[in-house]
Amino acid sequence: MPHDHHPLWLIDSLILMTQDEVKSGSFPLASLGVRRDPSTHQLRLFLVLAQELHFGRAATRLFMTQPAFSQQIRALERILSLDLVDRTSRKVALTPAGQALIADARSVVEASDQLRRTADFQARTMAGYVTIGSVEAVTAMSPIPQVLEDIRARYPQLDIRIRRLSFAEFTDAILQGDVDAAFVFLPVPEGIQVQPLDTGPRCAAMASNDPLASQPTLTLDQLSDRPCIGWSPQIPKVWRNFWSADPRPDGSPARYSPHAVRDYDSALPLIALGEGIQLPPDTARHLYPRPGVTYVDVTGLPPWTTALAWLPKNRDTPIVTTLRQTARTATLGHRHLPPSARKDTVNLADS
């Protein structure tokens, strides 16, 4: 028998052909009783197609060429032995089978994403620590100490590090991933999600020898000729405006001293010298007592609100999920916070 017709040669050729077809997805593995599961990547592509109902737009959204995208969808159909997409009409439509698989495909993709988040967190846990930011002295304000105590009890093996952040440092720290989450004051810069924790009144911090310092309560109108100690341009504008009450309720701009600070600690010596005032939370009188500085309650100021903050992409990571759940429990029954704020995660991306 000639060599090119030897049975072993034919078997080898068949094996090689089959391997090539399996790799390309064109070989019907089911005919051999072999089950092949779809990849998470293919299911993710299918979900995007289900949203766009257009191969070109779906491919562009995923930074793929349309032929490569279409090939993956066809491979998925072969694996499942189902037609998922009706290509006969001018507009792409899902078949009944395709519609029926959307929920399960989404569940698989979400489970895969959660697996990755859990693995990432475990990797950090094995490294021994997570980092939580604290803007100014906010972690000393109720209920945050209780939240941290509960987290430490839940993860006794984990070194939870608190990183003190100035107003100027917060945005970069959370956007660059230097902290896993942070306790902050509202409002926050754009693109950050928060869960409010507590709220309360504000006051005026002024020089003790200021004639108004002896008053039990002040209004913003009484403070109209007192300049505010300014904030550094590195601090987000939403914070600069909020903590200076700029503009005032009547629409007039706030007055500023020539000084600009990055944090509240730096403002206190200037306040004591009579260079200007600031409008901090009423808790500042306990957290920042200083010789020469007097705190007086002010009516008509928007209240302060503390919150847990995180990046949207980190919302469902184990540490942020645990922080959110623990914070929600800690705020139940809190006298200051409205029930709606206690229950719901608030996205202040448009703040």
N, C-alpha and C positions, 0 to 999 in steps of 0.2 A: 504494500500500500504506500503511495507517495506520501512524503513527509507532510505536505500541506493538507492531507486528508486524514491524518492520524487522529483517532478519537481523542487522545489526550490534548492534541493541539486544538481541536474544536472545543473541548471543555474549557481550556485556558482562555480561548478567545471569548467564549460565552461569559466567563467570570469577569473578564476585563470590561466587556460591553455592559454587563449588569452593573458593575461598580460605577461606571461612568453615568449610567442612567439614574442610579440611586442618588448620586451626588447632584445631578441636575434636577431631580425630583420627578423625572418622567417615567420611572419604572414603577409599575403597580406592586408595591411591596405587599399589599393586602392579598394578592394572588398567591403569595408564598406563606401566608399565615403570619406575616411579620407586621406588628403594629408600630407605626411611627407617629409620635405626638407632634403637634404643631409647636413651633418655638414661640416664646413670648414676643420676640421681635415681629414675627408674622402677625400675631394677634394684635399687636400695637398698630401695625400698618392697616390692618383691617378696620380697626376702630376709627382711625383717621379717615379712611375712605368712607365709612358709614356716616361721618359728620360732613365731609365735603361733597360726597356724591359726584366726584369729578377726579379722574386719575391724575390729570395734570396738576390741579391745585393741591391734591393730597401729596403728590411727589415733591412739589415745590416746598410745601410746609415742612417736609421731613428732610429737605436738602438732598433729594435723590433724583436720578433721572427717571423719566416716566417709564421707559422700557424695563429698568431694573425693578421699579415699584410693581409694575404689572406682572412681571415674572414671579415675584414673591407672592402676590395674591393668587396666581394660578397654582403655584406650588402648594399653597395652603388649601386650595380647593381639592387638589389631588390627594393630599394627606387625609382630608376629611371625607373624601368621596362625595362631595356636595358642590353644587353650583351656588356660590354665595352672592354673585353679582349678575344682574341681567344686562348683558351687553348688546342686546338686539335693538334697543331704542337709542335715539340720539342722546338722551340723557341717561347717565348711569343710575341704576336703581338696584336696591338690594332685593334678592329673592326672598320668599317667605322663610326659607332656611337661614338665609343671612340675617334677617330680622330676628329670628328666634335665638341666634347665637350671640347677639350683642351683649346681653346681660352676663352670660357666662364668660365671654371673652374679656369683658371689663373686670370681672372678679379675678380672673387669672392674672391679668396685668397688674391690678392693684395689689394682689397678694405678692407678686414678684417684687413690686416696688417696696412693699412693706418689709419683705425679706431683706432687701438691700439696706433699707434704713436700719433695721434691727442689727444686721451684721456690722454696719458702720458704727453704730452705738456700742456694740459689744467690743469692737476693736478699740474704741476710745476707753471703754470701761477697763479693758485689760491693761491699757496704758496707765490707768489708775486715777483719772480725774475728768471732771467736766468743769467748765468755767461759766459762771453766771455774772453778768454785769450789774452794777449798781450805780445809777446816776446820782451823784452827790451822796447824801446820807439816806436815800430812800429806803434802804433795807432795814433801817431802824424804825420805820413807820409801820404800824399795825395794818394788815395782818401778815406782813411779809416775814417777820421772824418766825411765826408759826408755820408758814409755808416751808421755809428752809428747814425747820426742825423736822417736819413730817417727811421731807425728801430725804434727809439724812437717815431717818429711821427706816425708810424703805430701801435705801441703798447703803447699808452700813459699810460695805467694802469700798465704797466710792469716795474719793477725795473731791468734795465739792468746793471749788475755789471761787471766792467772791472777788471780783475785780472792780475796784472803785473807778468810776469814769466821770470826767467832767462833762458838762453839756457839749463841749467842743469835741470830745473824744468819742461820744456814743455812736454816732452814725457810722463812722469808719469801722469801729470795733464790731458792730453787728453785721454790716454789709460784707466785711472781709472775713467773717467767720472766726474772729478772735474770741468771741463769746458765743455760747450755745443759745442763750436767751438773755434777757436783761429785765431788771425792774426799773421803771422809768416814771417820769411825770408826763401826762398828756398836755398838749397835743404832741404828736410825733411826726417826723418827716415822712414824706411820701414813700409808699412801697413797703411799709412795715405794719404787721398785724399786731393787735393788742387785745388783752382781756383786762378790763378795768377791775381794780381791787378795792379802792376806798376813795372817798372825796371829803373835802372840808373847806372851811373858810380861809381866806388869806389876810395878811396884815401888812403894815408898813414897818420897815426897819429904818430907823432914823437916829441921828445923833441925840444922845441923852440931854444935851443942852438946847435942843431945838424947842422953841416955845410950844409947839404942838405935841411934844412928847409927853406932856402931863395930861393930855386928854384921854378919857377912857375909850372913846371911839372917834374915828374920823371918817369923812367922806372923801371921795376922789376929788371933788371940787375944792376941798380944803387943801389938797396936795398939789393943785394945778401949777403953783409957782415953784415947787420943789423938783429939781431935775433928778432923773433916774441915773444911777450908775449904769452906763451902757454895757452891752455884751459884745464880745469879740465877733467879727464877721465870720469866723469859723463855725460859730454856733448857728444851727438852722434858723431861718427867719421865723418859722412858726413859733419857736421857743422865745426868740428875742422879743417878738411882738407880744406874746402872751404874758411873759413875766414883767414887762414894762407897761402893760395895759395900753398898748399902742395899736390903734387909736383909742381914745377915751370914748365912753358911751355916747357923748355928743358929737363924735366924729373928729374932734380936734386931735392933732398929733401930740404925743408925749414929748416932754422936754428932756434933754440928755445932758449930763456932765461931759467934760472932755475925756473922761476916763472910760476904758473898755476892759472888761475882765472875762476870763475863761470859765471861772467857777465862783460859787457864792463865797467861799472862804476868802478869796482875793478881794471881794467887795467890802468885807466887814471893816478893815482898817480905814478905808475911804469913807465909809458911812460914819464911823466914830469921829472922823475929822470934820464932818459936816460938808463933805464934797457932794453928797447926793443921797438919795434914798433907794431902797429896793422894796419889792412887793412880794415877799416869799410866802410859803404856807404858814399858817399859824403855829405849826409845830416847830418852826425855826426857833422860837423863843426858848424851847427846851433843848433842841439839838445844837444850836449855835449861840449859847449865851456868851456875850463879850462885854468887857468893860467899855463904857462909853456908847453902847448901842442899846436902844430901847425899842421894844416891839409894841405897836398899837394896832388894835383891830380896825379894819377898814370895811365899811359897807359899800355895796355896789360893785365889788370886784368879782369877776367870774371865779368860781371855786377851783381849788387844785384837785387833781385826780391822779392817783397812782395806778400803775398798770403793769402787767407782765407783757413783754414785747418779744417778737421773734420774726424771722423772715418767713414769708408764706411757704417757701419750699421746705422749711423745717417744721411745719405745723404738726405733722404726724410722726415725727421722730419720737422714740421712747422717752427721752428726757423732757422734751417740750410737752408731749402728751401728759406725762406724769405731773409736770409743773402746772399745766392748765387744770387738770382734774383736782389736784391738791389745792390750788388757789381758789377754784370754784367752791370747794367744800369749806375752805377757811372763810370765805366771804358770806356764806349763808347766815342770815340773821344779823349781818353787819348793819348798824343803825344808819350809817351815812349813805351807803350805796343803793341806788334804786334797784328794785328787783329785776328789771329788764337788763340792766348792766351786769348783774350778778350771774344771770343765766346764760348770756350769749357772748360768744366771741365776736368782737367788733373789729372790722377792718377799716382802719383809718387811712387807707392808701390815698385818699383824696384830701387829706387834711392840709 
